[in-house]
Amino acid sequence: MMLSSRAASSYSDVQAESGIADASRTTLIQMLLDGLLESLTSAEGHINRKAISEKSFHLTRASRIVIGLQAALDYEKGGEIAKNLGELYAYVTRRLLHINLRNDLEALREVRGLMTQIREAWIMVPGLVSTQHRLM
């Protein structure tokens, strides 16, 4: 998967700019997902406290990260996996809008669960790549 400038821009929104120059694509995506999960957790707390503008800020931030992740997909090289991730990211974007409009904590927890699974999968990527190189 190729990282686009839009994803890099979203990354700066996560306030972790210092590592971008040295980060591998995998590490950068992991950091974006960390920022996304952090934003979702913050949004949940703000929904519980009825802090609407803060909730909206964090959900907008989460949406921008998801859009950046979606823009980073390389459909040519990524094939079916990229297509599936693209569809998941589109679904998550729609759910984030719903959460923002309805303060739907169940939907927020659903999205956080989905994105946590994606984050866990990305943690395994460096090991898979290393294994493939050893086999070649």
C-alpha positions as CSV (number, residue, x, y, z in Angstrom):
1,M,0.0,0.0,0.0
2,M,1.2,3.4,-0.9
3,L,0.9,6.3,1.6
4,S,-0.5,9.5,0.1
5,S,0.1,13.1,1.1
6,R,-3.5,13.1,2.4
7,A,-2.6,10.3,4.8
8,A,0.5,12.1,5.8
9,S,-1.6,15.2,6.5
10,S,-3.9,13.2,8.6
11,Y,-0.9,11.9,10.4
12,S,0.1,15.4,11.4
13,D,-3.4,15.8,12.9
14,V,-2.5,13.0,15.3
15,Q,0.3,15.3,16.6
16,A,3.1,12.8,16.0
17,E,4.9,14.6,13.2
18,S,8.4,14.0,14.6
19,G,8.5,10.3,13.6
20,I,7.2,10.7,10.0
21,A,10.6,11.0,8.3
22,D,11.9,7.8,9.8
23,A,8.7,5.8,9.9
24,S,8.1,2.9,7.5
25,R,4.8,2.8,5.7
26,T,3.6,0.1,8.1
27,T,4.6,2.1,11.2
28,L,3.0,5.2,9.8
29,I,-0.3,3.4,9.2
30,Q,-0.1,1.9,12.7
31,M,0.4,5.4,14.1
32,L,-2.6,6.7,12.1
33,L,-4.7,3.9,13.5
34,D,-3.5,4.7,17.0
35,G,-4.6,8.3,16.5
36,L,-7.9,7.1,15.2
37,L,-8.5,4.9,18.2
38,E,-7.5,7.7,20.5
39,S,-10.0,10.1,18.9
40,L,-12.8,7.5,19.2
41,T,-12.0,7.0,22.9
42,S,-12.0,10.8,23.4
43,A,-15.3,11.2,21.5
44,E,-16.9,8.5,23.7
45,G,-15.9,10.4,26.8
46,H,-17.3,13.7,25.4
47,I,-20.6,12.0,24.4
48,N,-20.9,10.7,28.0
49,R,-20.2,14.2,29.4
50,K,-22.5,15.8,26.7
51,A,-19.6,17.9,25.5
52,I,-20.9,18.2,22.0
53,S,-18.3,20.5,20.4
54,E,-15.4,18.4,21.7
55,K,-17.2,15.2,20.6
56,S,-17.6,16.7,17.1
57,F,-13.9,17.7,17.0
58,H,-12.7,14.2,17.8
59,L,-15.1,12.5,15.4
60,T,-14.1,14.9,12.7
61,R,-10.5,14.1,13.4
62,A,-11.2,10.4,13.3
63,S,-13.0,10.9,10.0
64,R,-10.0,12.7,8.5
65,I,-7.7,9.9,9.5
66,V,-10.0,7.3,8.0
67,I,-10.2,9.3,4.7
68,G,-6.4,9.5,4.8
69,L,-6.1,5.7,5.3
70,Q,-8.5,5.2,2.4
71,A,-6.6,7.5,0.2
72,A,-3.4,5.6,1.0
73,L,-4.7,2.3,-0.4
74,D,-3.0,1.0,-3.5
75,Y,-5.7,-0.9,-5.3
76,E,-3.3,-2.1,-8.0
77,K,-0.8,-3.7,-5.7
78,G,-3.2,-4.4,-2.8
79,G,-5.8,-6.3,-4.8
80,E,-8.6,-7.8,-2.9
81,I,-7.2,-6.7,0.5
82,A,-7.1,-3.1,-0.6
83,K,-10.6,-3.4,-2.0
84,N,-11.9,-4.8,1.3
85,L,-10.2,-2.2,3.3
86,G,-11.6,0.5,1.1
87,E,-15.1,-0.7,1.6
88,L,-14.5,-1.0,5.4
89,Y,-13.1,2.6,5.5
90,A,-16.2,3.8,3.5
91,Y,-18.4,2.1,6.0
92,V,-16.5,3.5,9.0
93,T,-16.8,7.0,7.5
94,R,-20.6,6.6,7.2
95,R,-20.8,5.3,10.8
96,L,-18.7,8.2,12.1
97,L,-21.2,10.6,10.6
98,H,-24.0,8.7,12.2
99,I,-22.3,8.7,15.5
100,N,-21.7,12.5,15.3
101,L,-25.4,13.1,14.5
102,R,-26.9,10.7,17.0
103,N,-24.4,10.4,19.8
104,D,-24.7,6.7,19.2
105,L,-22.3,5.0,21.7
106,E,-23.1,1.5,20.4
107,A,-22.1,2.5,16.9
108,L,-18.9,4.2,18.3
109,R,-18.0,1.0,20.1
110,E,-18.6,-1.0,16.9
111,V,-16.3,1.2,14.9
112,R,-13.7,1.2,17.6
113,G,-13.8,-2.7,17.7
114,L,-13.4,-2.9,13.9
115,M,-10.5,-0.5,13.8
116,T,-8.9,-2.2,16.8
117,Q,-8.9,-5.4,14.7
118,I,-7.4,-3.6,11.8
119,R,-4.7,-2.1,14.1
120,E,-3.9,-5.6,15.5
121,A,-3.6,-6.9,11.9
122,W,-1.1,-4.1,11.0
123,I,1.0,-5.0,14.1
124,M,1.6,-8.4,12.5
125,V,2.6,-7.0,9.0
126,P,6.3,-6.5,9.7
127,G,6.7,-10.1,10.9
128,L,4.9,-11.4,7.8
129,V,7.1,-9.4,5.5
130,S,10.2,-10.6,7.2
131,T,9.0,-14.2,6.9
132,Q,8.3,-13.8,3.2
133,H,11.8,-12.4,2.6
134,R,13.4,-15.3,4.4
135,L,11.4,-17.7,2.3
136,M,12.5,-16.2,-1.0
